[in-house]
Amino acid sequence: MTTPPIHELTDRARDVFRIVVESYLDSGAPVGSRTISKISALNLSPASIRNVMQDLEEAGLLAAPHTSAGRMPTQSGLRLFVDGMMQASAPSAEERAAIESRAGQTGPIEEALASTTAALSGLSACAGLVLVPKAEPVLRQFGFVPLSHDRALAVLVGEDGSVENRVVEIPGGIDPASLQQAANYMNAMLGGLTLGEARARIERDLGLQRAALDSAAAALVERGLAVWTEDGDRRPVLIVRGQARLIDTAAAEDLDRVRQLLDELEGKEEIARLLDSAREGEATRIFIGSENKLFALSGSSVIAKPVRALDGRVVGVVGVIGPTRLNYARVVPMVDFTAATLARLLA
């Protein structure tokens, strides 16, 4: 069934539909005609409201979970509401201050990201998510430890004291002297640079044949930097905070869905791919229910916003995940504000 566009609904149908959706998002319970007649100024009898709700159900916008129950919006109905009827409300001064204070705390950037994500989770009553590229370490020291005739352990020490180890393939028969030569060259030429800067310098020096290395050592230097860079690119930092907020009073009545959602949140690689799909474009992405395969079983919604630096580069993605009945009008602007705050932090 094709969902009708919002302009094809009558004024009466739009009013009833809006009240049903807003009441459902607020309470999580189906909404009956008598309830609508009491809380609205439609001047319609319960019978007239029931007729309108029946028309909306036939249009695929509402559904009745039980024969005698009220109506609740379908996934298509929620999409129509979010795209065409929702009136967003900006975060309050207190909410903005809570997010900004967490992002502005001193210490490692990962801690600020985690703290800001926790603040967003608490304010939205959802699980908070942030995805950023793995920070490139500033390089201090390199070394190669032979493991076998064709493999070595490449060791990288960052200026912050972090240590990274990677196994790399080496040219057959390479001697310990070439391993040491490669390490000496990297320590002398690449200290104080990031991985990206080091890679660019190596490519330039080798291209101009200015590197004082034999062919085996040169290949080893390139291979060592390549495996570090590629591995870092494949492992962005994903921070998830506030999973416990997904288990509220309403969720207790649907424990199977909550259990499924918590299981899905364990698959961080899949979540990272979902968030990464929100990198393109300026607008906030809203995935409702089965619109994304990852959370189709749990019937959850994801709101995600790319974080852009001043030069327009996407430097991360921030968002929340919660039940489809979350308060979109309040949460979407909150995610937008958090993205703008993190843009200043990550720029």
N, C-alpha and C positions, 0 to 999 in steps of 0.2 A: 504494500500500500504506500502510495506517495503522500508524504506529509504536505498539507496545503501551506503556502506562504502566509505570513502573518496578515498581509493586506487583504487576503480573501476571507478572513473571519469577520463576522459582523461585530459591531461595537459591543453588543451584549455578550457574544461568545468570547471576545477578547477579555472583557471584564471578569467573567466567570473563570476563564482559564487562568488569568493572572492570580486571582484569589486562591484558586486550588493549588497552584504551584507554590506560591509564597507561603501558604499555610502548611503545605506538606514539607517544604524545606525547613520550616521553623519547628515543626513537631515530629516529623518522620512518620506520621500516621495518615491514612486515607482521610479524605475530607468529604463530609456528607452535605447534602443540599440544605438541611436544616441549619447546620453550622454556618454555611455561607450566608443564609438569610439573616442570621443573628449578627454576624460580624461585618456585614457590608451595607452600603447605602444604595443597593441596586434597585430597591423597591420592587422586587420580584418575589412571587410566592415560591415555597419549596418545590411545588409541582413544576412551575416554569423553569426553575433552576435545574431540576432533574432532566427536563427535556433538553436544555442546552448542554448539560453534561453528557447526555446520551449522544448528541450530535458530535461532541468533541471526542467521545470514545470511538464512534464510527469513523472519525477522521484520523484515528491513530494517535491522538495527542494525550488521551487519558486512558486509564485502565482501572478495572474494578477487581481487586485481589480476591474478594469473596462476593457471593451473590447479594448479600444484604449490607455489605460495607459501602463506604464512600468511594471516591475516586482518587487516584494518584497519577502524576504525570508519567508517561512512558519515556523511554530514552529519547525518542524523537520529539516528544513534547518538551523535555528539558533542553534539548538543542535549540528548538524554536524559541523558547523563553530566553535562553542565554544570548542568542544571536540577535533577537529582535525586540525584546521587552524589558530586559533587565536594566534597572536603574542603579548604577554603581554608586557606592558611598565611600568617600576618601577616608583613609585611616585617620583616627583622631590624633591630636597632638601627643597624647600619652603613648599611643601605639607607635607613632613615628620615633619618639624619644627612646622607647625601649629597643627598637631595632637599631637605631643609630648608635646607642651606647654600647651595644654588644659588638657592632662592627668596629667601633673605635677603640676597643681595649688593646692594651699593649701586649706584646708577646708574639710568638710564631703566628703566621697568617692562617695556618690550619686551625689553630685554636679560635681565632676570630671568626673564621667561617663556620666552625662547629657551633660556636656560641650564638651567632646570628641566626643560623638555621634552627637552633633550639628556641630562640625567641619567636621566630615566625611560626614554629609549630605550636607554641603555647598560645599565641594570639589567634591563630586560625582554628585551633582544636583539631588539627590534622597532623600527619607526619610531614616534617619539613625535609626537603631534598636540595642539595646543591652539588653541581658537577663542574669541576674546573680542571684544566690541564695540570698534569703533575709539574710542580715547580722545578725549573732547571737549577741544579746546584751550581754554585761557583766553584770551579775546580781548584784543588790545592796539590794533590799528589796522585801519581799513577804507579802501577806496578803490574807485572805479569809473572804468574807462578806456573811453571810447566806441570801438566797433569799426565800427559802421555805424548807419544810422538806426533799427534795431530791435534791436540787440544791443550789450552792453557786457561787459567783463571785470571781474568782481567779485573784488577782491583782499582776502584776510584774512591778517593777521599775528598769530601767537600770542605769548603771553608767553615761550614757550620759543624764539622766533626762527623757528619754522616758518612757511612761507608757502604758502597755498592759493589757487589761481586757479580760477574757474568762469566759464563763459560763461552769461549770463542774457539773456532777452528783456526788452526795455524798451518802455514805451508809445510808439507811433509819434510822432515829432516832439518827443520830450523834449529839452530844451535842456541845454547843459553846466551851467548854473546849478543845475538840479534835481539833476543828478548830484552836484555838489559839496554841495548842501544835504543830500542823503541821506547822503553820507559824513560830513559834519560832525556830523549828528545821531547817527549810529551811534558815532562816536568819542567824542562827549560823553556819551552815555547808556549805552553798552554795554561800554565798556572794563572789564576785570577780571571779566567774566561768562563763563560757559561758553555754548556755543551754545544749549543747552536753556533756560538762564536768560534769555539775550537774547531768544529767541523768545517766552517767556512775558511778558517786559516789553513787547515791541513789541505783542503782542496786547492786553495790558491798556491801554497808553497810547493805541493807536489806537481801541480800543473805547470808552474814556472821552473820546476826542477831545482828549487832553492833549498829543499830539505836535505840535510846531510845524512841520508839514510841509504842503506842498501835496499834492494828491491824487496827482500823478505821482511825487513823491519818496517818499510813503508806500508806494505800490505797489512801487516799486523796493526799498525797505528790506525789505518782506515777501518779495519774490521772491528777493532775495539771500540772506537767512537760510534760506529754505525750501530752496533748491538745495544749500546747504552741509549742512544737517541731513539731508535725504533721501539725499544721496550718501554721507554718513558711515554712515547706517543700512544702506545696501546693501553697504557694503564692510567687513565685519568683518575683524579681523586673524586670519589663519590662519598658524600657525607649524608647519612640518614639520621634524623633525630625525631623523637616523639612518637615512636610506634605505639606506645601504651595509650596514647590519646585516641587511637582508633577503636578502643574497647570502651564505649560509653554505655549509658543505660539502654539506649535503643539497640545498640549492637549486641547486647546480651541476649536479645531475642533472636538473633541470627548468628549464632556462634560459628556455624559452618562457614559462612561468608567471611567472618573475621579471621578464622583460622586459615582459610585459603589466601586471604590478603597478606597475612603475616608470612606465610610460606613464600608468596610471590616477592615480598620485600627482601627475602634472603638471596634472591637471584640478582645480585648487584650489577652483573655484566649486562643483563637484559634491561634493567632500569636505566643504566648508563646509555644504552642505545636509544631507549625511548626519549630520554631527555635530550640526547644529541640531535634527535629529529626536530627539536624545537629551536635549533640554532638559527635556521633560516628565517628571514623576515623580521619585521619590527614588532609585530603584534604578539600579545600573549596567546599561547596555544592552550586550548581547553579540550581534553580528551574525556568523553563521557562514556562510562561503561564499556561495551564491546567495541567502541570506536578504536580502541587499541587492544591488540590481541593479548598483551601481557596480563592485563587486569580484567579480561572479559569474564573469567569465571567468578571473580569476587564482586563484580559489578561496582567497581570503584571509579572515581574521577581523578584526573591529574590536571593541575594547572601549572604551566611552565612558561618562563620568560627568559629570553636570552639576555645575558649581561654584556653590555658593550662598553668598550673603552672610549675615550674622547675622540680617537681617530676612527671609530666605527668598527674596530675589530671585536669579534665575539670572544670574550675572555672567560665565559662560563655560562651556566644555565642554573636558575634557581626555581623552585616550585614546591608544591605540596601535593599530597595524595590523601584522599579521604573518601567517605561514602558519596554516592551520587547525589544525595540530598544535602550536600554542604551549602553554605550560604555564599553562593557565587558572587553576589553583588558586593559583599564585604571582603571576600578573600581575594578576588582578582585584583583590586587596587592595592591590597596589602602585598601581594606578590610583586606587582609593578614597582612599588616603593622600595621593597627589599632589593630588587634587581638594580635600581638606580643607586641605592646605598652601596651595594657590593661593587658596582662599577667604579666608584671612587676608591674603594679599598684595593681592587685588583688592577687598577690602571697603571 
